[in-house]
């Protein structure tokens, strides 16, 4: 199996999904900083952007968690 195929398979594996969740949650740190700065500066547009970004992060993590649940024990790379 080529390295490219293995990399594509990793994305659809449990470890790959956990890594995706972690990197998505890491992005939440920047959104929190953005929201804090927006509140301090009383910048409503920047605060709205932070809220929308936070919603995207929550949705993304929910989708990844759902994918993990669907995988169950069918993970081909776990063998």
C-alpha angles and dihedrals in degrees: 000000000000122000091246092056090048090051092050090048091051091060089060095045129094094251090048091050092049089050090051091051090050095050091046091052090047087061088058089070090063092046090053090051090049092050092048092050092047092052092047091050092039089234105159095185093053090046090052089051090052091050092051091047091050090051090052091051093050091049092047093051091047090053091049092049089050089052090052091052091050092051093060108154094334094096105134094194094055091073 
